[in-house]
């Protein structure tokens, strides 16, 4: 690490600081959350369709309603993470 810092100073390069690393992490996290939100939205729409198809059919809705609840919670978790 000392050699790299000395080489960077000799070449007039700036060592990345903590702020630079934080910005990179923030950008990566923002991009990843955007991807996760898109995946979660597709899953939410898929489970909503499954629920709508089963809604007026005979039998219990527990299986599809539980799946819809789980995917809804997941979508909201990712949305909250993205907006905070």
Secondary structure, DSSP 8 states (H G I E B T S, - for coil): -HHHHHHHHHHT-----HHHHHHHHHHHHHHHHHHHHHHHHHHHHHHHHHHHHHHTSSS--HHHHHHHHHHHHHHHHHHHHHH-
